[in-house]
């Protein structure tokens, strides 16, 4: 019967969102990576007085990390 099915627990590693959820997940990974690593770069800029170079590097590294996370998390399902 339909009521005999056990619901699958949420939050498993292979639990990928569908539809618009994938887009919001990808966007949050990209923006989050840029903000976090950009902030770390800004802190290094303040510490070493490098004039914004470390902030730029941090933002680029954050974008790269966000893209890697998107590919790992939302890439083609196996």
N, C-alpha and C positions, 0 to 999 in steps of 0.2 A: 504494500500500500504506500501511498505517497507520504503518509505521516511516519513511516518506519525509517526514513532516511536520516542518518546522523549528519548534522551540519558540520561542515569543515571549519575548524578554528581559523580565525583571521590572524594575519601577521606571520604566516609561514614564509620562508625565504623565497619560494617560487610563486608567491602570491602577487601577481602583477595586476595593477588596476586596468580597467578597460575604458575605452572611449575618451571622454574629456579628462578623466582622471590621469591618463598617461600624459596628456599635454600639461596639466598643472604640475604633475610630478617632475617632468623634464624642466619646466620653467623654474620651479623652486630649487632644483639642483643647480641650475646654471646661475641664478641670481644669488643663491646662498653661498656658492663657492666663490663668486666674485666678491661678495661682501665680506666674508670671513677672511679670505686670503688678502684682499685689498686692505682690510683693517690691520692685519698682521704686518703687511708691507708699510702701512702708515706709521705703525708703532716703531718699526725699524728705521724709517725716515726720521722720526722725531729723535730717536736715540743716536743715530749716526749723522744726522743733518745732511742727507744726501739730495735734498731738493726734489723729492717726488719720484725718484727713479725706482726705489723699492716698492712704492705703491703701485706703479705701473706694472712691475714684474709680478707683484702679488695678484693683481687683477687678471693678468694673462694666465698665471698658474691656476687661479681659481676657475677660469673658464675652461681650461684644459681638464682640470679635475672634474668639473661638472659634466663635461662631455663624456669623459670616461665612465662616470657613474651612470649617466643616461644610457650609454651603450650596454653596460653590464646589467643594469636593472631592467631596461625596457627593450633590449635588443630582440632579435627574432627568437620566438619561443622554440624550444627543442622538443 
